[in-house]
Amino acid sequence: MKIRSRKFEGRCARHKKFNPAIDGPGAIKGGCTRCGLLLEIWEASLRLNQLIRKFDPHHDDLKRPAAEQPAHDPRQMSFIE
């Protein structure tokens, strides 16, 4: 199952400097709905990460799976043939 392959870079058109991770809910000016949605998205991503770590505590999403190396380099010429 592939879940976290999407990168999201959203900003409020009126409050471009609002960052929910740094500013928090107290920085939403005038009850702005777009800033509120950004905050909800950020909180949902935190919750998703917690659930993934609870399901598999050894999951390391920063480590990429190693690509399988062929037994020999196909570009290497063979003296036997």
C-alpha positions as CSV (number, residue, x, y, z in Angstrom):
1,M,0.0,0.0,0.0
2,K,1.4,3.4,-1.0
3,I,0.3,6.3,1.1
4,R,2.9,8.9,1.7
5,S,4.2,9.4,-1.8
6,R,2.4,12.7,-2.2
7,K,4.1,16.0,-1.4
8,F,1.8,18.9,-0.5
9,E,2.9,22.5,-0.5
10,G,-0.2,24.6,0.3
11,R,-0.3,28.2,1.3
12,C,-3.2,30.5,2.2
13,A,-3.6,33.2,-0.4
14,R,-4.1,35.9,2.2
15,H,-1.7,34.7,4.9
16,K,1.3,33.4,3.0
17,K,3.6,33.3,6.0
18,F,1.2,31.1,8.1
19,N,3.0,27.8,8.8
20,P,0.8,25.4,11.0
21,A,3.9,23.5,12.2
22,I,5.5,26.6,13.6
23,D,2.7,29.1,14.3
24,G,0.0,26.7,15.5
25,P,-3.8,27.4,15.8
26,G,-3.3,30.7,17.7
27,A,-1.8,32.3,14.6
28,I,-4.9,31.9,12.4
29,K,-6.1,35.5,11.8
30,G,-9.8,36.2,11.8
31,G,-10.9,32.6,11.6
32,C,-9.5,32.2,8.1
33,T,-10.9,29.0,6.7
34,R,-7.9,28.2,4.4
35,C,-5.5,28.6,7.3
36,G,-7.8,26.3,9.3
37,L,-7.7,23.7,6.6
38,L,-3.9,23.9,6.5
39,L,-3.9,23.3,10.2
40,E,-6.2,20.3,9.8
41,I,-4.0,18.8,7.0
42,W,-0.9,19.2,9.2
43,E,-2.6,17.6,12.2
44,A,-3.9,14.7,10.0
45,S,-0.4,14.1,8.7
46,L,1.0,13.9,12.3
47,R,-1.7,11.4,13.2
48,L,-1.0,9.3,10.1
49,N,2.7,9.2,11.1
50,Q,1.8,8.1,14.6
51,L,-0.4,5.3,13.3
52,I,2.3,4.1,10.9
53,R,4.8,4.0,13.7
54,K,2.4,2.2,16.0
55,F,1.7,-0.4,13.3
56,D,5.4,-0.9,12.5
57,P,7.8,0.6,15.0
58,H,10.8,-0.4,12.9
59,H,9.6,1.4,9.8
60,D,12.2,3.9,8.5
61,D,10.6,6.1,5.8
62,L,13.9,8.0,5.3
63,K,15.8,4.9,4.2
64,R,15.2,3.9,0.6
65,P,15.1,0.3,-0.3
66,A,18.4,-0.9,-1.8
67,A,18.3,-1.7,-5.5
68,E,19.2,-5.3,-6.3
69,Q,22.6,-5.7,-7.9
70,P,23.0,-8.2,-10.8
71,A,25.3,-11.1,-10.1
72,H,27.7,-9.6,-12.6
73,D,27.9,-6.4,-14.5
74,P,26.3,-7.0,-17.9
75,R,28.6,-4.4,-19.4
76,Q,31.7,-6.4,-18.5
77,M,33.0,-8.5,-21.4
78,S,33.7,-12.2,-20.8
79,F,37.0,-13.8,-21.7
80,I,35.4,-17.3,-21.6
81,E,32.9,-16.8,-24.4
